[in-house]
Amino acid sequence: MARIIVVAMLYLATAVSAEAPPRTHIEQLIPMEQCVYRAKLGAAASWIRIQKMATGCHDIKYIWHGDETEFEIAFIKEYTCEGFLLNKDPIKTGDTLFMQCVKELDK
């Protein structure tokens, strides 16, 4: 009986993993790491604004590796743009985005 249960569990795990879509790089991060990543994106965008390397969110230049999913591209653009618009001080921008993310985790 125990062999049947083990075989059934292994089969189920294989079937589930075969159907699950591959996870993106961002989805593989634990929630706190995602908060740090959001803060870094925002701080970088704030620095871009200070250096006048872009005049708006649409002017920010991205260098893609080529294997990014639509989710990853949208995530990066969202938090980069938010940081660009939020504040002119990269440290304050990063802190603000990090704290917003941590508050979302507490909900």
Secondary structure, DSSP 8 states (H G I E B T S, - for coil): -HHHHHHHHHHHHHHHHHHS----TTTTS-HHHHHHHHHHHHHHHHHHHHTTS-SSGGG------S---HHHHHHHHHHHHHHHHH-S-HHHHHHHHHHHHHHHHH-
